Amino acid sequence: MPHPAQSIEPAGDPAWAQAAGVCRDPALREAVWRHCRYRRGSARLEDLSTRIHANDQMLRHSLRFFDANRSVSQYFNVALQQHHAAQQVLRALFGEPGPDLRVLDFACGYGRLLRFLTLSVSPAQVWASEIQPEALDFAAREFGVHAVASDFDPRRFEPGRRFDLIWVASLFSHLPGGLFHEWLRRLVELLEPRGVLCFSVHDECLLPRGIPMPREGIFFSPESENPDLGASVYGATFVTEAYVRSAILEATAEEHPWRRIPRGLANEQDLYVVARSPGRDLSALSGFRKGPWGWVDEWSVSGSGELYLRGWAGSLDEGHLDEVEIRVDGEPVRCPTGLPTPDVAAVLGDARLARAGWEYRRVLAGGRAFVEASARSRTGEAALLYAGPVTGPGP
């Protein structure tokens, strides 16, 4: 169970206070639990922590643009998809997690992945590393994992052991060229002979319009959602596949197997999987699924008590999804898709998503209701598009 700790909510921050209230709602925990596909048999609902540290930059960034319900929903949806991606890599290459498996979540932040990874893999088999001491301390206390302090210099990073899987989400997508190469080399060195490194990057297709890709294949901008780390070592990075291929070859000193999974992380960042052994077979990753995805663009409750939701849902695996599931205080209703969404198709580069829109209306009986919206694929994967309390007019 999560380690008890003192309150970490800052005083005088109404947006954060509202988001923290959503996280404490038992209905939110139940909604998140329903969307967590991979859990070991001994895991229970009470083992899931939905508490988010007040300095978690990922949630704070969302709160700058969206209300508390949508910000919290986005935070957990991305975390669940990341866990789904990590589990696919784990199970495709190692099978069911056994007692000898060792996993490092490198650049773990405040544990967005760890809260789910420790439901499927024993915390005793998981190591977390982070450059921010406060974040690492929170992750170790909240999720019961081993903590290893990171370093700005890759050569000084020594966790004291080797790993079967090193997972690195949203670090290489922020590194300048020199550190990109140095961290890739160091992390490959820390793999067991059977081990694999999985890291995410921003592909060149995500470069803002009008910015050309430099000839060397990497574009680095010294700005990010985490200014505390310093612009010279942490910004926004975009790379070509050729650049990553060259960096992998340099890091391994020979041609090691690697595989690219386009938009494998949150339907945005590419995932690269690199094997420590030249003979490692990565072909099992050909069945990797990105899962359903979507968003609630608008929600409101009118003065007459009508709840209105509008959004989109689709999948880069099979394209169109026929419906989303809406729950109001646990009561499920099927809501068909089919409304025009040309912007979604354009952004994700998939014409099958041109009619992925949906909308839902329902008159609330009054008072408070907990609303949940989910996108589900035909193979049972689920994306949490929205979850949170809404308030209608009084009786």
C-alpha positions in Angstrom: 0.0 0.0 0.0 1.1 3.6 -0.5 3.4 4.9 2.3 1.6 7.4 4.5 3.2 10.8 4.3 2.5 14.4 5.3 0.4 16.7 3.2 2.1 17.9 0.1 -0.6 20.2 -1.2 0.6 23.9 -1.4 -1.5 26.5 0.3 -3.2 29.1 -1.7 -3.3 27.2 -5.0 -7.0 26.7 -5.9 -6.3 24.9 -9.2 -4.1 22.4 -7.5 -6.5 22.0 -4.5 -9.3 21.2 -6.9 -7.1 18.6 -8.8 -6.0 17.1 -5.5 -9.7 16.8 -4.5 -10.4 14.8 -7.7 -7.5 12.5 -6.9 -8.8 11.8 -3.4 -12.3 10.9 -4.7 -12.8 7.1 -4.3 -14.7 7.1 -7.6 -11.6 8.3 -9.4 -9.6 5.5 -7.9 -12.2 2.9 -9.0 -12.3 4.4 -12.5 -8.5 4.3 -12.9 -8.4 0.7 -11.5 -10.9 -0.4 -14.1 -8.6 0.9 -16.8 -5.4 -0.8 -15.5 -5.2 -4.0 -17.7 -2.0 -5.5 -16.2 -2.0 -6.4 -12.5 -0.5 -9.3 -10.6 -2.9 -11.5 -8.8 -2.2 -10.2 -5.3 -2.8 -6.5 -6.3 -5.9 -4.9 -4.7 -7.7 -1.7 -5.3 -6.2 -0.2 -2.1 -2.7 -0.8 -3.5 -3.4 1.8 -6.2 -2.2 5.3 -5.1 -3.9 8.2 -6.9 -2.0 10.8 -5.0 0.1 13.2 -7.2 2.9 15.3 -5.8 2.2 19.0 -5.8 5.3 19.7 -7.8 4.7 17.1 -10.5 5.4 19.1 -13.6 3.2 16.9 -15.8 0.0 17.7 -14.0 1.0 21.3 -13.3 1.5 21.8 -17.1 -2.0 20.5 -17.9 -3.5 22.7 -15.2 -2.2 25.7 -17.1 -4.6 24.9 -20.0 -7.4 22.8 -18.7 -9.8 22.4 -15.7 -9.0 20.0 -12.9 -11.1 17.1 -14.2 -9.6 17.1 -17.6 -6.0 17.6 -16.3 -6.2 14.7 -13.9 -7.9 12.5 -16.5 -5.1 13.3 -19.0 -2.4 12.6 -16.4 -3.8 9.1 -15.6 -4.7 8.3 -19.2 -1.1 9.0 -20.3 0.2 7.0 -17.3 -2.0 4.0 -18.1 -1.0 4.0 -21.8 2.7 4.2 -20.8 2.2 1.2 -18.5 0.4 -0.7 -21.3 3.3 0.0 -23.6 5.9 -1.0 -21.0 4.0 -4.2 -20.3 3.9 -5.1 -23.9 7.7 -4.8 -24.2 8.2 -6.7 -21.0 5.9 -9.6 -21.9 6.9 -9.8 -25.5 10.5 -10.2 -24.7 10.6 -11.7 -21.2 7.2 -13.4 -20.8 5.2 -13.2 -17.6 7.3 -11.2 -15.1 9.2 -13.6 -13.0 11.1 -13.2 -9.6 14.4 -12.7 -11.4 13.3 -9.7 -13.5 14.9 -6.4 -12.7 13.5 -3.1 -14.1 14.8 0.4 -14.0 12.5 3.3 -14.6 15.1 5.9 -15.5 14.1 9.6 -15.3 11.0 8.5 -13.5 9.8 12.0 -12.4 7.3 11.8 -9.7 6.3 8.2 -10.6 3.6 8.5 -13.2 4.5 5.0 -14.5 5.6 3.5 -11.2 2.2 3.7 -9.6 1.0 1.1 -12.2 4.2 -0.8 -12.8 4.3 -1.7 -9.1 0.9 -3.3 -9.4 2.2 -5.7 -12.0 5.8 -6.2 -10.9 6.8 -6.5 -7.3 8.3 -3.1 -6.0 11.3 -5.2 -4.8 12.2 -5.8 -8.4 11.8 -2.2 -9.5 14.5 0.6 -9.3 13.7 4.3 -9.9 16.2 6.9 -10.9 15.7 10.7 -11.1 17.8 13.9 -11.0 15.2 15.7 -8.9 15.8 14.6 -5.2 12.2 15.5 -4.2 10.7 13.5 -7.0 12.9 10.5 -6.3 12.1 10.6 -2.6 8.3 10.8 -3.3 8.5 7.8 -5.7 10.4 5.7 -3.3 8.1 6.4 -0.4 4.8 6.3 -2.3 5.5 3.2 -4.4 8.1 1.3 -2.3 10.7 1.0 -5.0 14.5 1.1 -4.8 15.8 4.7 -5.3 19.0 5.5 -7.3 20.0 9.2 -7.6 20.8 10.2 -11.2 23.5 12.6 -12.3 23.9 15.3 -14.9 27.0 13.4 -16.1 26.2 10.0 -17.5 29.7 8.7 -16.6 29.0 9.3 -12.9 25.7 7.3 -12.9 26.3 4.0 -11.2 23.2 2.1 -9.8 25.3 -0.8 -8.6 23.7 -3.4 -10.7 22.5 -4.3 -14.2 18.9 -4.5 -15.5 16.7 -6.6 -17.8 14.6 -3.7 -18.9 15.5 0.0 -18.7 12.5 2.2 -19.4 13.1 5.8 -20.3 10.0 7.9 -21.2 10.3 11.5 -22.2 14.0 12.1 -21.4 15.7 11.6 -24.8 12.9 13.9 -26.2 14.5 16.7 -24.2 18.3 16.1 -24.5 20.8 18.0 -26.6 22.9 15.9 -29.0 25.9 15.3 -26.8 23.9 14.0 -23.8 21.6 12.1 -26.2 24.6 10.0 -27.3 26.3 9.8 -23.8 23.1 8.6 -22.0 22.3 6.1 -24.7 25.8 4.6 -24.4 25.7 4.5 -20.6 22.2 2.9 -20.3 23.1 0.2 -22.8 26.1 -0.6 -20.6 23.8 -1.1 -17.7 21.8 -3.9 -19.3 22.1 -7.6 -18.5 23.1 -9.7 -21.5 19.4 -10.5 -22.2 18.4 -6.9 -21.4 16.7 -4.2 -23.5 16.6 -0.5 -23.3 13.3 1.2 -24.3 13.3 5.0 -24.8 11.0 7.6 -26.4 11.8 10.4 -28.8 10.0 13.2 -30.7 10.2 12.2 -34.3 10.9 14.9 -36.9 7.2 14.7 -38.0 6.4 16.5 -34.7 8.5 19.6 -35.5 6.4 22.7 -35.6 5.6 23.9 -39.1 8.1 26.1 -40.6 11.1 24.8 -38.6 13.5 22.8 -40.8 15.3 19.8 -39.5 19.1 20.4 -39.4 21.2 18.3 -41.7 22.6 16.2 -38.7 19.1 15.0 -37.9 18.5 16.6 -34.5 16.8 19.8 -33.5 17.2 21.0 -29.9 15.3 24.0 -28.5 16.3 25.1 -24.9 12.8 25.3 -23.5 10.6 22.8 -21.7 7.8 22.3 -19.1 10.6 21.8 -16.4 12.8 24.9 -16.3 14.4 23.8 -13.0 16.6 21.4 -14.9 18.4 24.1 -17.0 17.9 24.9 -20.6 21.4 23.8 -21.7 20.7 20.1 -20.7 16.9 19.8 -20.9 14.8 21.4 -23.6 12.7 20.1 -26.5 14.4 17.6 -28.9 13.3 16.3 -32.3 15.2 13.6 -34.2 15.2 11.6 -37.4 15.2 7.8 -37.5 18.6 8.0 -39.2 20.0 10.0 -36.3 18.7 7.5 -33.7 20.1 4.6 -35.8 23.5 6.2 -35.8 23.4 6.9 -32.1 22.4 3.3 -31.4 25.3 2.0 -33.5 27.7 4.3 -31.7 26.4 3.3 -28.3 26.7 -0.5 -29.0 29.9 -0.3 -31.0 28.4 -2.9 -33.3 25.1 -3.7 -35.0 22.7 -4.6 -32.2 19.1 -5.4 -32.8 16.7 -2.4 -32.4 13.2 -1.6 -33.3 11.2 1.6 -33.8 7.6 1.8 -32.8 6.1 5.0 -34.3 3.8 6.9 -31.9 4.1 4.1 -29.4 4.0 6.4 -26.4 0.7 8.3 -25.9 0.1 8.3 -29.7 2.8 10.9 -29.9 6.4 9.9 -29.1 8.2 7.1 -30.9 9.5 4.2 -28.9 12.9 2.6 -29.7 13.9 -0.7 -28.2 17.6 -1.7 -28.2 19.0 -5.1 -27.3 22.2 -5.5 -25.3 23.0 -8.8 -27.1 23.7 -8.9 -30.8 21.7 -12.1 -31.0 18.5 -10.9 -29.2 15.3 -11.5 -31.2 13.0 -8.5 -31.1 10.5 -9.8 -33.7 7.8 -10.4 -31.0 7.4 -6.6 -30.8 5.7 -6.7 -34.3 2.4 -7.2 -32.5 2.7 -4.0 -30.4 -0.6 -2.1 -30.0 -0.9 1.6 -29.2 -4.4 1.2 -27.9 -7.4 3.5 -28.0 -7.0 7.2 -27.5 -9.1 10.3 -27.4 -10.0 13.4 -25.5 -13.0 15.4 -24.1 -12.9 18.7 -25.8 -15.8 20.2 -23.9 -18.0 19.6 -20.9 -20.6 21.7 -19.1 -23.7 21.5 -17.0 -26.4 24.0 -17.9 -28.6 25.9 -15.6 -31.4 23.4 -16.2 -29.1 20.5 -15.2 -28.2 19.1 -18.6 -24.7 17.5 -18.7 -23.0 17.9 -22.1 -19.8 16.1 -23.2 -18.1 16.4 -26.6 -14.9 14.7 -27.6 -13.3 12.2 -29.9 -12.1 8.6 -29.7 -10.1 6.4 -32.1 -7.2 4.1 -32.4 -4.0 4.1 -34.5 -4.2 0.3 -34.5 -7.6 -0.2 -36.2 -8.7 3.4 -36.8 -12.4 4.0 -36.2 -14.0 3.0 -32.9 -17.8 2.6 -33.0 -18.6 4.0 -29.6 -17.4 5.3 -26.2 -18.7 4.3 -22.8 -20.1 7.0 -20.5 -20.7 6.3 -16.9 -22.7 8.6 -14.6 -22.4 7.5 -11.0 -21.5 4.0 -12.3 -24.4 3.6 -14.7 -22.9 2.8 -18.2 -24.3 4.1 -21.5 -23.0 3.5 -25.0 -22.4 6.7 -27.0 -21.8 6.3 -30.8 -18.9 8.1 -32.6 -19.2 9.4 -36.2 -19.1 13.2 -35.9 -16.5 14.9 -38.2 -13.0 15.4 -36.7 -10.7 16.4 -39.6 -8.3 18.1 -37.2 -7.7 14.8 -35.4 -7.1 12.9 -38.6 -4.6 15.7 -39.7 -2.7 15.8 -36.4 -2.3 12.0 -36.1 -1.8 11.5 -39.8 -4.6 8.9 -40.1 -7.5 9.5 -42.4 -9.5 6.8 -40.6 -10.0 9.2 -37.7 -11.8 11.8 -39.8 -15.2 10.9 -38.1 -14.1 10.0 -34.6 -16.2 12.6 -32.8 -19.0 12.0 -30.3 -21.2 14.0 -28.0 -23.4 13.1 -25.0 -26.3 14.8 -23.2 -28.1 13.8 -20.1 -30.1 15.7 -17.5 -28.7 15.3 -14.0 -31.1 14.6 -11.2 -29.4 17.3 -9.2 -26.5 17.6 -6.8 -23.2 15.9 -7.5 -22.4 13.2 -10.0 -19.2 11.4 -10.9 -18.8 11.2 -14.7 -16.5 8.9 -16.6 -15.8 8.5 -20.3 -13.9 5.6 -21.8 -12.7 4.5 -25.3 -12.4 0.7 -25.7 -10.9 -1.2 -28.5 -12.2 -4.5 -29.9 -9.4 -6.3 -28.1 -10.4 -5.0 -24.7 -7.9 -2.1 -24.3 -9.3 1.0 -22.6 -8.4 4.7 -22.5 -9.7 6.9 -19.7 -10.8 10.0 -21.6 -12.5 11.7 -18.7 -13.2 11.2 -15.0 -14.3 13.6 -12.3 -17.2 15.0 -10.3 -19.6 17.5 -11.9 -22.2 19.6 -10.1 -25.7 20.2 -11.3 -28.4 22.5 -9.9 -29.7 21.7 -6.5 -33.0 19.8 -5.9 
